Amino acid sequence: MSDDIVLTEAPEAERYEIRVGGELAGFLEYRGRGDVRALVHTEIDPAYEGRGLGGRLVGFVLDDVRAREGMTIVPVCSFVHKYLAEHEEYLDLLQPHIRKAFHL
């Protein structure tokens, strides 16, 4: 199996996808098309677990949100919430009232 990893957004499905060797390995679903994006669910296929793909996917999503000036996030997904707690450099992307959950 090839380890070529490709990360993309599939806006028609309101999700980001991670593919390994051309195969769908996981996705992160979101809701919202305006300046606020709720990150609602992250899923990695069990065949690909333990390879750091979930973290790589969340990092890609947060970098994409940062590139869209003025966009903020609401981390509904527990995996995204945990990732943010460990990667404080992304906390500025949170809706201001949600930052309190991270003790800011």
Buried (B, 14 or more C-beta within 10 A) or exposed (E): EEEEBEBEBEEEEBBBBBBBEEEEBBBBBBBBEEEEBBBBBBBBBEEBEEBEBBBBBBBBBBEBBBEEEEBBBBBBBEBBBBBBEEEEEBEEBBEEEBBEEEEE
